[in-house]
Amino acid sequence: MALEDTVRAEIVSLWDAPSSLTPLKQNIVLRRGDTLSDVLERAGLPSNVVNNVVQAVHSIYNPKKLHAGQEVEIAYDAIRTVDDVAPAHLAFEAAPGHMVTVQRQADGNYEAKEIIATTRNEAAHADGVITSSLFEAMESQRLPADVLAGFVKMFSYDVDFQRDLQKGDRFEVMYDREVTSDGKSIRNGTIRYASLVLSGNPINLYAFQTPEGVEYYNEKGEGVRKALLRTPVNGPTITSSFGMRKHPILGYSIMHRGVDFGVPSGTPIMAAGDGVIEKRELSSTYGNYVRIRHSSGYATAYAHMSRFGAGIAAGKRVRQGEIIGYVGMTGRATGPHLHFEMLRDAQQVNPINVKFPAAMKLEGAMLTQFRNARDKLVREYASLGAPQVAQTPDDVKTAGGN
């Protein structure tokens, strides 16, 4: 029996049943590559109804934005004829807190409406103990993926996530989020406070509004952002360090003049710092390769990329954090990874060991403003009832000192 006939049969059966006034509902999940039309056709709706519904949705929302995994609810009134299978109501969640509904009118046409939930802003927090990895510890606390990525980026200037983290270390984070009146999260905002306790030593970072935007500073008002990132990809595992090693393809020992970060193919690669692209090329050894010239005699290089970022070309100026390519295994590689090099005066150096000064250090009136803002964040975090594992009694008293 065709799906359309099945739906009609269910509707007729529903009409004949004692509970015939109860609408029939079905939820159709979008598959990969599905359009809204595909979903409605799979539900057994005739083409004229499909076109009518899609046109109604188009008037307020672009259905091309729908993606695999989303659900479309279709509801039918109890009807008297087998031929009339037009639904009375359709609905889907376009985004958290944003519903699109389509209602059948008396003339048989459909009208679409948007329902935007009432929301409020609130501070959210998470903290936990690291037993295996920072990522597992954060995921166990249901920390959203975008907040996790932001946390890692904040500390990536100073922390080697492969070697510095130990079992028993802890983390804390407080961030803004927008939620509906019933507590459903809509979107996450700025991380306002974050801390890592490494071997008993806390590293506390605070958001502070500057004329250039929100920046992060340590207890002393020193900017967390450095001239160069040590890890230009999120969530990496170091698969090969800087130094002598037995080459996995050549089979003999050779100097490895960079660091290999094992991450899934397609992971975005960020420019480690502001600079100008010196090279963008395909080589037999490095595969898709980019080298960026920075200030003070530094350069960084990125190899084995699956593809280059949009608009990446020699001579282009890039900003720190800009996507320059994506992880792959082009060239001489046995698996997907990023080979990352840092050069100082044209000589490769170990990026893990290079020490960079803070990009900005607050002074004078700005430092005073920061201290007040920092102390306010400490009090706000405490008011959330979270254990302040990263705070020590002398933290606030000594912050911003010598």
N, C-alpha and C positions, 0 to 999 in steps of 0.2 A: 504494500500500500504506500503511495506517495506521501511525503511528509505533509503536504498541504491537505490531503484527504484525511490524514490522521488527526490533524488539528481540528478540521471540520467535524470529524466524528466525535472528538472529545467535547466540542462545543455543543453538539446536538445532545450527547449523553448528559452533559451538565444541565441543559435546558429541561430534559425529561426528568431529571432527578428532583427530589423534594427541595434541595438546597439550591434551586436554580437561580436565585437572586445573587448568589455569591459569584463575583467575577472570576474568570479563569486567568491565571497569570503564568508567565514563563519567563525565565532569565536566560538570555543567550550571551555567551562569552565570546568576545572577539578573538579570533585566531590570528597568527602572524600573517600579515598581508591583507587581512579583511578590511573592507570598507563598510560603512553603515548600510549600504544597499545589500552587500553580501549577507549581513546579519539578518536583515529583514526578510530577504528571500529564503534564507535557511529556516526562518521561523514559519515559512509557508504563506507569506503575504503575497497577494497578486501584484503584478508590476505597477498597476495604476496607483495602488495604495502606497507601494514603496516609493514611487516618484513623488507623490503628494507629501509623504512624511519627510523625505530628504529635503525637498524644497522648503518646507516649513522650518526645519532645523537650520538650513542655510541662511535664513533670514536673521538669525541671532548668533550662530556659532558655526565655525568651519569644521564639519565632521571629519575632515582629513587629519585633524589633531587627535582623533581617537587612536588608541594603540592596543596591542594584544594584551589580553588579560582583563580589560574593562568589560563591564556587564551592561546590557541593555534590558530593562524590564519592560515587558509587553503585557498589557492587561486588557481583557475582553469583557464587555458586558454580556449578560445572558441574552442570547438572541433567538429569534424565531425561525430564521431561514438558514438552510445549509449553505446557500451561496454567499451569504454575507459574513465574511471572515475578517472584516476590517476591525482593528483593535480600537478600543475607546481611549486608551491612554498608553503613552510610552515615556520612559524616563531613563536617564543615565547621568552618572557623575562625571562632568567635564573635568573637574579638578577638585581637590579637597575643599569642601564648603561651597561648591558651585555646581548646582544641579540644572539640567536642561530637561524640561517636560514638554510633551507634545499631546495636546488634547483634541479629540475628534469633536467637531462642531455639528450643529443641527443640520447644516447643509451637506455634511459628509466631508468637508475639507478639514484640514488640520491647522492648528495654531500652536506655535512654540513659545515658551516662556522660560526665562531664567529665574532661578531661585538662589539668591546669594545669602549665605548664612551670616548671622550677626557674630562678630568675632571680638576678641579682646587680646591685648598683649600681656604676657606674663614672663617672669624669669623661671627658667628650668635649670636643673642641675643633675649631675651624675658624679659618682665617685666609685672607686673600686680598687681591688688588689690585683696585681699582675702575677698570674701563676704560670702562664706559658708565653703569651704575647700580649702586647698592648691592644691589638685589634680584637683578640678574643675577649679580653677583659672589658673593653668598651662595648662590644656587641652583646655581652652577657647582661649589661646594664641597659640594653635597648637604646643605646645612643644612636641618633640618626646618622646615616652615612655621610651627609654633607658636613655635619658638626665634627665627626671623627676626622674627615679629611682636613678640615680647617685647623683642628687641634694639632695634627701631625705637621702641617705646614708651619704653624707658629714656632714649633720646637725644632724644626729640621735644620735651622741655622747652627744650632749648638749641640744637638743630641744625635749620636749615632744609634739609631734604633736597633741596629743589629747587635752591637757590642755593649752599649751602655746600660740597657735594661736588664735587671736581675729579678729573679723570683722574689716576691715580697715587696717590690716597689709599688707605688700607688699613684693614682691620678685623681684630679678633681677638675671639673669644668662647670661654668655657669654661662648660660646663653639665653638670648631672647627668643621667644617663639610666639606665633599667632595661633590662637585656638578658638574653636566655636564655643557657644554657651554651654554645650554639654561636654566640653573638654577634648574634642577631637582636634588633633594638630593639623593646622593648615600649611604653615611654612615656618622655617627656622630663620632666625636673624643672626645678629652679631654675637660672637663669643666675647664675653666681657671680662671673664676671669678664667685662668687655666693654671694648673700646677702639675708638676711631675716631681715625685720624691724618688730620687735615685740614690740607692745605698744610704738612705737616711738623710740625704741633703735635698731640701726642697728648692725647686726652680719655679718661682711664681711670676706670672705674666698678667698684665692688666691692660685693658683697652683704654685708650685716651684719645679724645677728639682734638686734632690739630687742624691748622688751616688747610692742610693737604688731604685731610680725611682721618679716619680712625686708624691709629697705629698702636702697636703693642710695645710695652716697656717693662723692664724688670723692676725690682724693688727700688733701685737707685735712680730710676728715670733714664736708663740707657735703652735705646731702641733695640728691639729684638732683630729687626731686619738688618742683614749684613750685605756687604757688596755682592757676595755670591752664595748661592745655595749649595749645600754639600750633596744633597740628594734631589735631583731634578725630576723624580717620579714619585708618586704616592704609593705607600705600602710596599716598599722594596725589601728583598732579601739579598744580602751580599753573597753572590755565588763564587766570586773570585776577587781576591784583594790585590792591592798594589804590591808588586815585588816579583821575585823569581817563582816560576811555576812550570810544571810539565804541561805543554800545550796539548789540549784535548784532541786536536786534529793532526798537528805536526808530529806529536809523539816524543818530542825532546824538550829539555828545559830551556826557557826563554824568559826574558824580563817582561813582565806584564805591567805596562806603563799607564794603567788606569784601574778603575773599579767596575766590576760587572754587577749590575743589579738585576736579579731575577724577578720579573713581573710578567703578567699575562700579555700575550700578543695584543696589540691595539691600545695598550695603556698610553695616555697622553704623556709626552715629554715636554717639560718646561724649560725655557731659557733660564740658566742659572743666575743670570744678572743682566743688567742693561748693557747693550753693546751693539756692534755692527757685525753682520754675518760676513765672514771672510771666504768661506767655502761652502758650497752646496753641490755635492757630487755623488756619483755612484762609482765605487771602487771594488775590485775583486776581493780585497781583504776586509775592508770596513763596511762594504755594502753601501746603503744610503747613509751619507755622512754629512754632518754640519759642523763647522767650527765658527765660534763667535769670539771676536776681539772685544775685550773689556778695558777698563781704565787701569792705570798703575802697572802696566806690563803683563796683565793676566789675560788668558784665553781659556775657553772650554770647548771640548769636542764631544760629539755624540754619534755613535756608530750602530750599524745593524738595524736601522729603522725600517719598518715595513713600508712607510711612506712619509713624505714631507708634509708639514703643516701648510695650510692655505696661505699663498702669497710669499712663502719662504724662498728667498733668492739672494745671491751674493750682492752685497751692498745695502741690503735692507737693515734698518735700525729696529731692534727689538727691545722689549721691556722685560724686566725680571718677571717670571711666571707666565709669559706668553707661550702658547703652544707652538713648538717648532717642528714636531713630528710625532710619530707613534711607534711604540716598541714592536720589533719584529725579529727576524733572523736572516736578513740579507747578508751577502758576503760570506766570510769564513766564520760560520757559527753553527753550533750543534743544537741550539734551542733558542727560543725567544728570550731576549734579554737586552738591556741597554749597556753598552760599553761606554763609560764616561771618563773623560780625561780632563785634567786641569793643568794648564801650562803657565809657568811664571818665567818671563824673559825667554820664551820659546823652548823651555825645558819642562818635560812632564814632572809633576810633583804629586804626592799622595793627597787627594782632596780631603781625606778624613782628618789629616793632621794639620792642615793649614788653618791658622788663626786669623780671623778678620775682625777689625774694629766695628763697633756699632755704627750703623748708618747715621744715627742722630742721638745726641745726648742733651737732655733738657737742662736748661739753666735759668736762673733768675725767676721771673714771675711765672714762666711756664712750668718750672719745676715745682713751685709752690702750688700751682693749680693741680698739677699731677698728683702731688702727695695727698691733697684733699680728696681728689677723685678716687685714688687708690684706697684710702681709708674708708670711704663710703662704700666701695665695692666689697671690702672685707666685711663690713657690718651687714650689708645686704646678703652676702653669701651665708653668713651666720644665721640670719633671720629665716632662711629657708629650712633650717633644722638639719643641715648636712654636717657630718663630722668634718671638722677642719684639720684633716690629717697633715696638710702641707704647711700649716701655720705653726710657728714657734713663738713663745712668749715675747721674744725680742725682735721678731720680724718687723713689726710696724715701727717700733722705736728706733731701730737702726737704719731703716730703709731711707734711701736718699742721702745717706751720710757720706763719708770719705770715699 
